Protein backbone atom coordinates (compact mmCIF):
# COMPACT_ATOMS: atom_id res chain seq x y z
CA UNK A 1 0.00 0.00 0.00
CA UNK A 2 1.08 3.55 -0.71
CA UNK A 3 2.17 5.54 2.35
CA UNK A 4 3.27 9.10 2.90
CA UNK A 5 3.71 11.45 5.80
CA UNK A 6 5.53 14.66 6.58
CA UNK A 7 6.83 16.52 9.61
CA UNK A 8 7.96 20.12 9.93
CA UNK A 9 11.32 20.41 11.71
CA UNK A 10 12.15 23.58 13.64
CA UNK A 11 15.73 23.70 12.38
CA UNK A 12 17.35 25.12 9.27
CA UNK A 13 17.66 23.08 6.11
CA UNK A 14 21.47 22.92 6.48
CA UNK A 15 21.18 21.63 10.06
CA UNK A 16 18.52 19.09 9.05
CA UNK A 17 20.64 17.89 6.14
CA UNK A 18 23.63 17.44 8.46
CA UNK A 19 21.41 15.53 10.91
CA UNK A 20 20.15 13.22 8.18
CA UNK A 21 23.74 12.51 7.13
CA UNK A 22 24.60 11.54 10.71
CA UNK A 23 21.47 9.41 10.98
CA UNK A 24 22.10 7.58 7.71
CA UNK A 25 25.79 6.91 8.33
CA UNK A 26 25.86 6.32 12.06
CA UNK A 27 23.69 3.22 12.33
CA UNK A 28 20.88 5.11 14.07
CA UNK A 29 18.58 4.55 11.10
CA UNK A 30 18.48 0.86 11.96
CA UNK A 31 17.51 1.61 15.55
CA UNK A 32 14.66 3.97 14.68
CA UNK A 33 13.46 1.51 12.00
CA UNK A 34 13.45 -1.43 14.42
CA UNK A 35 11.50 0.56 17.01
CA UNK A 36 8.87 1.70 14.49
CA UNK A 37 8.58 -1.79 12.95
CA UNK A 38 8.10 -3.23 16.44
CA UNK A 39 5.29 -0.77 17.10
CA UNK A 40 3.66 -1.85 13.84
CA UNK A 41 3.87 -5.55 14.76
CA UNK A 42 2.38 -4.75 18.17
CA UNK A 43 -0.43 -2.88 16.39
CA UNK A 44 -1.13 -5.92 14.23
CA UNK A 45 -1.26 -8.14 17.31
CA UNK A 46 -3.86 -5.84 18.88
CA UNK A 47 -5.85 -5.65 15.64
CA UNK A 48 -6.49 -9.31 15.00
CA UNK A 49 -6.03 -13.00 15.62
CA UNK A 50 -2.33 -13.29 14.86
CA UNK A 51 -1.44 -15.61 17.71
CA UNK A 52 2.27 -16.34 17.53
CA UNK A 53 2.72 -14.55 14.20
CA UNK A 54 4.15 -11.26 15.55
CA UNK A 55 7.16 -13.11 16.89
CA UNK A 56 7.53 -14.95 13.62
CA UNK A 57 8.49 -11.86 11.62
CA UNK A 58 11.29 -9.52 12.54
CA UNK A 59 13.05 -6.69 10.84
CA UNK A 60 16.01 -8.34 9.13
CA UNK A 61 17.72 -5.35 7.63
CA UNK A 62 17.61 -1.67 6.85
CA UNK A 63 19.36 -0.47 3.74
CA UNK A 64 19.68 3.03 2.41
CA UNK A 65 21.44 4.64 -0.48
CA UNK A 66 23.83 7.52 0.02
CA UNK A 67 22.24 10.87 0.68
CA UNK A 68 21.62 12.81 -2.52
CA UNK A 69 22.06 16.54 -1.96
CA UNK A 70 21.05 19.52 -4.04
CA UNK A 71 20.75 23.20 -3.13
CA UNK A 72 17.05 22.94 -2.26
CA UNK A 73 16.59 19.25 -1.49
CA UNK A 74 18.27 16.30 0.18
CA UNK A 75 17.06 12.77 0.31
CA UNK A 76 17.77 9.10 0.52
CA UNK A 77 16.14 5.89 -0.60
CA UNK A 78 15.41 3.34 2.11
CA UNK A 79 14.37 -0.31 2.25
CA UNK A 80 13.29 -2.40 5.22
CA UNK A 81 13.45 -6.19 4.83
CA UNK A 82 11.93 -8.64 7.25
CA UNK A 83 12.55 -12.31 7.90
CA UNK A 84 9.35 -14.24 7.38
CA UNK A 85 8.26 -17.40 9.16
CA UNK A 86 9.82 -19.61 6.46
CA UNK A 87 13.18 -17.87 6.73
CA UNK A 88 12.78 -15.89 3.50
CA UNK A 89 13.51 -12.18 3.41
CA UNK A 90 10.80 -9.89 2.05
CA UNK A 91 10.67 -6.13 1.51
CA UNK A 92 8.36 -4.34 3.92
CA UNK A 93 9.09 -0.71 3.08
CA UNK A 94 10.54 0.96 0.02
CA UNK A 95 10.56 4.71 0.53
CA UNK A 96 12.20 8.01 -0.21
CA UNK A 97 12.95 10.34 2.68
CA UNK A 98 13.29 13.95 1.56
CA UNK A 99 14.22 17.24 3.22
CA UNK A 100 13.18 20.56 1.72
CA UNK A 101 13.55 24.08 3.11
CA UNK A 102 10.36 25.50 4.61
CA UNK A 103 11.65 28.89 5.74
CA UNK A 104 14.85 30.23 7.23
CA UNK A 105 14.66 28.09 10.38
CA UNK A 106 12.32 25.33 9.26
CA UNK A 107 12.57 22.20 7.12
CA UNK A 108 9.99 19.77 5.80
CA UNK A 109 10.78 16.06 6.28
CA UNK A 110 8.74 13.87 3.93
CA UNK A 111 8.44 10.11 3.43
CA UNK A 112 6.77 8.64 0.34
CA UNK A 113 6.79 4.95 -0.46
CA UNK A 114 5.14 1.58 -0.36
CA UNK A 115 4.61 -0.49 2.78
CA UNK A 116 3.70 -4.15 2.82
CA UNK A 117 2.52 -5.63 6.11
CA UNK A 118 4.19 -8.96 6.91
CA UNK A 119 2.68 -11.76 4.82
CA UNK A 120 1.43 -13.54 7.92
CA UNK A 121 -0.76 -10.53 8.76
CA UNK A 122 -2.40 -10.73 5.35
CA UNK A 123 -2.77 -14.50 5.65
CA UNK A 124 -4.46 -14.09 9.04
CA UNK A 125 -7.34 -12.44 7.20
CA UNK A 126 -7.06 -8.97 8.64
CA UNK A 127 -9.20 -6.48 6.77
CA UNK A 128 -7.38 -4.12 4.38
CA UNK A 129 -8.62 -1.11 6.35
CA UNK A 130 -7.00 -2.48 9.51
CA UNK A 131 -3.77 -3.21 7.66
CA UNK A 132 -3.79 0.32 6.24
CA UNK A 133 -4.27 1.87 9.71
CA UNK A 134 -1.38 -0.19 11.08
CA UNK A 135 0.82 0.77 8.10
CA UNK A 136 -0.02 4.45 8.58
CA UNK A 137 0.74 4.27 12.31
CA UNK A 138 4.03 2.45 11.65
CA UNK A 139 5.17 5.05 9.12
CA UNK A 140 4.09 7.92 11.35
CA UNK A 141 6.07 6.43 14.26
CA UNK A 142 9.09 5.93 12.03
CA UNK A 143 9.03 9.47 10.63
CA UNK A 144 8.58 10.90 14.12
CA UNK A 145 11.65 8.97 15.31
CA UNK A 146 13.65 10.10 12.27
CA UNK A 147 12.63 13.72 12.95
CA UNK A 148 13.68 13.44 16.59
CA UNK A 149 17.04 11.90 15.63
CA UNK A 150 17.68 14.70 13.12
CA UNK A 151 16.74 17.52 15.50
CA UNK A 152 18.37 15.92 18.58
CA UNK A 153 21.33 13.83 17.40
CA UNK A 154 23.05 11.66 20.01
CA UNK A 155 25.63 13.64 22.02
CA UNK A 156 28.41 11.30 20.93
CA UNK A 157 27.99 12.29 17.27
CA UNK A 158 26.77 15.89 17.56
N, C-alpha and C positions, 0 to 999 in steps of 0.2 A: 504494500500500500504506500501511496505517496505521503510524505510527511514534510512539514516545514514549521519553523518557529523562528522567532527573532527576539533579541534582548538588546536594549539600549544600555551601553556602558558609560559611566560617568568619568571617562578618561579620554585623553586625546587619541587620535588615530595612531600616531607614532608610538605612544605608550602601549596601546592595545596590540599593535603589530609586534612589538618587542615581547609582550607577554605571550602571544600566540606562538612565537618562535621558541620561547623557553618551554612552553607547554608541549609543543610537538617534538622537541628534541630531548627533553629531560625525563621522559618516561612517565610523566604525570598524566598524559592522555590515556594511558592504559588504566590507571587508577580511577579516573573519573568515569571512564567507560564501564569498567567492572561494577562500580557502585550503581550507575544508572541501569545497567542491564539487570543487576540483582533486584532493583526496585521493580523493574518490569516483570520479572519472573514471579516476584511476590504478588504483584497485581494480578497476574494470571491465576495464581493459586487461590486468591480470594474470589476470583470471578467465576470459577467453575470447577468441575469434578476432575481435577488433574491428578489427584492421588500422589504417587511418587514421581510424577513427571518433572516437576520443577527441579529436583535434584539430578535429573537425568540429562539436562542440558546446561552447559556452562559456557561462558565466554572463553573461547580458545585463543583468540588473538585479536589484536588491534593493529591495523596497518594504516599508515598515512603516507602520502607523497610529500615531497619537500614543499615548503611554503612558496607559493608564487606571489611575487610582490610587484605592484605597479604603483604609480603615484597616488591613485585614488581608490585602491582596492588591494586587499591581500586575502589569500585563501589557500585552503588545502583540501585535498580529496582524502576521504577516510573510509575504511571498511572494517566492520566488526565481523568476525567469524565465530561460530559456536560449534562445540562438539555435540553431536546428536547422540541419542541412545545407542545407535549401532556403531558408534565410533567415527562416523563420517564427519567431515567439517563442511558447514554450510554458511553462506553469507546471511547475515541478519540485517546489516545496515550498510548501504552504500550512500554516501552523502558528501556534499561540498559544504565546508564551513567558510564563510566569507566575512571579512571586516570591511566596512565602508565608513568614511567620515560622516558625521551627523552634526557638525558644528565644531567650534574651536576646541571644546573640551568634552566632546561626546562622540561615540562610535557605535555603529549598528553592527551587531553580531548576528549572522543569519545562518541557519542550517536548512538545506533543501536536499531531499533524497528519497530513497525507498527503504522501507523497513518491512521485514518479514518476521512475524512471530515464529518462535520455534515450531518445527513441524508437528511435534507432539501436541501443542496447543490446538492446532488446526484439526488434528486427528481426534482430539477429545470432543469435537463437536461444538466448540464455543462459537457463538453467533458472531458474524463479521463486525457488528456494531461494538460488541464487547472487545474484540481483538483490536479494533481501531482506537477505542478509548485507552486501552493499555499501551498501544504503540505511541499515541499522542502523549500520554503521561511519561513514558520512558524517554522520549525525545526531549520533552520539556525539562525533565530532571537532568538529563545529560547536558543540555545547553546551559542550564542554570549553573551546573558544576563547572563547565568550561568557562563561563563568564566570571565566576568567582575566582578560578585559578588564574585568569588573565589579569583581573583587577587586583588580586591579592596573591602574588606569587609566593611560594615558600621562601622563607628568610634565607635559606642556604643558597638559593639561586638568584635572589633579587639583587 
